[in-house]
């Protein structure tokens, strides 16, 4: 009997199919994994890019000249429709939920120490009257540091302009340490005309209010200087701050100090006038000046009175600095003879006498000198309206009692400084 032939072997293609269910499961799993990964990347990228959507395109610069902050876009990871960053084509992204017209705070880069001075009005707790047209130099909005001369109009360079890209920031070699309402702003503006002086326009208040920020912070506040230029700043409250002499001595024991002093009675009234312009509701000068008006007891704890006891404050400074490192400028002579007083200041700082009588013009309306550029025909540049305020009328008996109170302290101050400021003679002439 013949044998049945064996069935032919399966074709090779059939052997490669394998179990269809297992292969299908593998492909589905792989597809889901890839999809999940893509959605994860999209989610992370969207959260990173959302703040960037509120910024300007990469080519645009911030007002300060810096490029907008934030991480660079990642176009290769996402499809075009998922991009929320600067590379997104028009139409522009919708406004943020807060409804703010500009960028949200979190998109801004941290301010430099110098910029914080102008950006945070309460940082130094300085009074508005202490500002000048040159305060913006610390913000870098004038191309780095402002001019040595302080400039006249906004944005305009003053005499002695130094290129802001050159030089380096240094700790000040000279300080105007006082006194409030003595004429420190007038002195600062005048010395800034000198091409070899670079000074901060605002009051840093480092040695009395911001000392914990450290010397590096203080250095960053200063303008850049070239070789041979002097860095300066003025903060009148240093003179009456107990810790200031020791702190300044620790920074540099050869620091030169300038004190602008004025008849303490007139200074106290000027101090009160300034406060009155901001707080009209305060008591009268007569009420604040006395502990007991009937007995004639002066209230020396009131700052307007206490600042004028110059001998008391100077004693603290002489514990750390020799008298040769302190220059006392007469606030009265700074008005009647500004060029003469500025000659003394320039000699004290070791500078050539550049600021002379040709830089001043006496304004009869304001009652004090104004600065002018001798090579310029423009109007003189005077201090702001907060200077030269009309003093309120003070009871003559109160003024007489204040003169008696200050007289022994004035005599002591003359002896300590070796200078007679003739405040008693000035009073007898009235």
BELQUI-V604240 format. One record per residue. N is the residue number from 0. SS is DSSP state (H for helix, E for strand, L for the rest). PSI is psi in radians with two decimals (NA if undefined). Layout:
n ss psi
N SS PSI
N SS PSI
//
This chain:
n ss psi
0 L 2.32
1 L 2.51
2 L 2.54
3 L 2.29
4 L 2.56
5 L 2.55
6 L 2.56
7 L 2.63
8 L 2.65
9 L 2.61
10 L 2.69
11 H -0.60
12 H -0.61
13 H -0.57
14 H -0.49
15 H -0.21
16 H -0.69
17 L -3.01
18 L 2.00
19 H -0.58
20 H -0.74
21 H -0.74
22 H -0.68
23 H -0.71
24 H -0.72
25 H -0.76
26 H -0.69
27 H -0.76
28 H -0.78
29 H -0.73
30 H -0.75
31 H -0.68
32 H -0.79
33 H -0.73
34 H -0.76
35 H -0.73
36 H -0.75
37 H -0.79
38 H -0.59
39 H -0.81
40 H -0.71
41 H -0.72
42 H -0.81
43 H -0.77
44 H -0.68
45 H -0.73
46 H -0.57
47 H -0.61
48 H -0.31
49 L -0.83
50 H -0.58
51 H -0.41
52 H -0.36
53 H -0.03
54 L 3.02
55 L 2.86
56 L 2.75
57 L -0.51
58 L -0.33
59 L 2.59
60 E 2.69
61 L 2.84
62 L -0.53
63 L -0.10
64 L -0.05
65 L 2.58
66 E 2.70
67 L 2.46
68 L 3.01
69 L 2.82
70 L 2.69
71 L 2.68
72 L 2.71
73 L 1.23
74 L -0.39
75 L -0.29
76 L -0.35
77 L 2.70
78 L 2.76
79 H -0.63
80 H -0.34
81 H -0.11
82 L 2.25
83 L 0.01
84 L -2.87
85 L -0.40
86 L -0.02
87 L 2.30
88 L 2.87
89 L 2.71
90 L 2.75
91 L 2.76
92 L 2.70
93 L 2.76
94 L 2.62
95 L 2.81
96 L -0.52
97 L -0.28
98 L 0.18
99 L 2.48
100 L -0.54
101 L -2.81
102 L 2.61
103 L 2.73
104 H -0.58
105 H -0.21
106 H -0.09
107 L 2.52
108 L 2.66
109 L 2.48
110 L 2.58
111 L 2.78
112 H -0.68
113 H -0.66
114 H -0.52
115 H -0.41
116 H -0.78
117 H -0.51
118 H -0.55
119 L 1.73
120 L -0.43
121 L 0.06
122 L -0.82
123 L -0.05
124 L 0.59
125 L 2.63
126 L 2.60
127 H -0.51
128 H -0.30
129 H -0.14
130 L 2.84
131 L 3.12
132 L -0.16
133 L 0.14
134 H -0.47
135 H -0.06
136 H -0.48
137 H -0.27
138 H -0.18
139 L 0.17
140 E -0.10
141 L 0.47
142 L 0.80
143 E -2.22
144 L 2.63
145 L -3.10
146 L 2.80
147 L -0.59
148 L -0.15
149 L -0.31
150 L 2.82
151 L -1.31
152 L 2.88
153 L 2.25
154 L -0.13
155 L 2.45
156 L 2.60
157 L -3.08
158 L 2.62
159 L 0.53
160 L 2.34
161 L 2.40
162 L 2.17
163 L -0.33
164 L -0.17
165 L 2.89
166 L -3.03
167 E 2.78
168 E 2.29
169 L 2.76
170 L 2.57
171 L 2.48
172 L -0.25
173 E 2.53
174 E 2.40
175 E 1.87
176 E -0.10
177 E 3.10
178 L 2.85
179 L 2.38
180 L 0.47
181 L -0.36
182 L 0.38
183 H -0.64
184 H -0.73
185 H -0.73
186 H -0.76
187 H -0.82
188 H -0.62
189 H -0.75
190 H -0.41
191 L -0.28
192 L -0.49
193 L 2.27
194 L -0.30
195 L 0.25
196 E 2.24
197 E 2.20
198 E 2.62
199 L 2.37
200 L -0.63
201 L 2.99
202 L 1.96
203 L -0.47
204 L 0.70
205 L -0.82
206 L -0.03
207 L -0.54
208 L -0.42
209 L 0.41
210 H -0.53
211 H -0.24
212 H -0.31
213 L 2.78
214 H -0.52
215 H -0.68
216 H -0.77
217 H -0.74
218 H -0.70
219 H -0.41
220 H -0.47
221 L 2.67
222 L 2.81
223 E 2.51
224 E 2.68
225 L 3.01
226 L 2.25
227 L -0.19
228 L 2.65
229 E 2.35
230 E 2.31
231 E 2.82
232 E 2.81
233 E 2.29
234 L 1.74
235 H -0.42
236 H -0.21
237 H -0.67
238 H -0.52
239 H 0.22
240 L 2.08
241 L -0.63
242 L -0.27
243 H -0.79
244 H -0.79
245 H -0.71
246 H -0.73
247 H -0.70
248 H -0.63
249 H -0.57
250 H -0.87
251 L 1.97
252 L -0.20
253 L 0.25
254 L 2.37
255 E 2.38
256 E 2.39
257 E 2.25
258 E 2.12
259 E 2.01
260 E 2.73
261 L 2.70
262 L 2.05
263 H -0.48
264 H -0.86
265 H -0.67
266 H -0.72
267 H -0.72
268 H -0.68
269 H -0.69
270 H -0.80
271 H -0.71
272 H -0.70
273 H -0.80
274 H -0.69
275 H -0.60
276 H -0.40
277 H -0.51
278 L 1.41
279 L -0.27
280 L -0.08
281 L 2.76
282 L 2.96
283 L 2.84
284 H -0.73
285 H -0.68
286 H -0.75
287 H -0.48
288 H -0.32
289 E 2.48
290 E -0.69
291 E 1.85
292 L -0.66
293 L -0.77
294 L -0.17
295 L 0.46
296 E 2.01
297 E 2.44
298 L 1.60
299 L -0.12
300 L -0.30
301 L 2.23
302 H -0.62
303 H -0.56
304 H -0.77
305 H -0.65
306 L -0.59
307 L -0.07
308 L 1.26
309 H -0.66
310 H -0.66
311 H -0.77
312 H -0.67
313 H -0.60
314 H -0.64
315 H -0.68
316 H -0.59
317 L -0.18
318 L -0.33
319 L -0.46
320 L 2.42
321 L 2.73
322 H -0.46
323 H -0.30
324 H 0.11
325 E 2.20
326 E 2.28
327 E 2.08
328 E 2.32
329 E 2.11
330 H -0.58
331 H -0.80
332 H -0.43
333 H -0.40
334 H -0.82
335 H -0.48
336 L 1.20
337 H -0.64
338 H -0.67
339 H -0.76
340 H -0.65
341 H -0.48
342 H -0.72
343 H -0.70
344 H -0.79
345 H -0.68
346 H -0.75
347 H -0.66
348 L -0.05
349 L 0.52
350 L 2.70
351 L 2.53
352 L 1.56
353 L -0.70
354 L 1.92
355 L -2.98
356 H -0.40
357 H -0.19
358 H -0.06
359 E 2.61
360 E 2.21
361 E 2.15
362 E 1.91
363 L -0.55
364 L -0.83
365 L -0.53
366 L 0.28
367 E 2.88
368 E 2.66
369 E 2.67
370 E 2.56
371 L 2.77
372 L 2.09
373 L -0.49
374 L 0.04
375 L 2.55
376 L 0.10
377 L 2.92
378 L 2.64
379 L 2.67
380 E 1.91
381 L 2.85
382 L 2.87
383 L 3.07
384 L -0.27
385 L -0.18
386 L 2.49
387 L 0.52
388 L 2.61
389 L 2.19
390 L 2.54
391 L 2.76
392 L 2.24
393 L 2.44
394 L 2.16
395 H -0.57
396 H -0.64
397 H -0.74
398 H -0.72
399 H -0.76
400 H -0.64
401 H -0.67
402 H -0.72
403 H -0.69
404 H -0.77
405 H -0.38
406 H -0.89
407 H -0.60
408 H -0.64
409 H -0.78
410 H -0.73
411 H -0.69
412 H -0.70
413 H -0.73
414 H -0.69
415 H -0.64
416 H -0.34
417 L 0.33
418 L 2.42
419 L 1.92
420 L -0.06
421 L 0.64
422 H -0.56
423 H -0.72
424 H -0.68
425 H -0.69
426 H -0.60
427 H -0.37
428 L -0.24
429 L NA
//
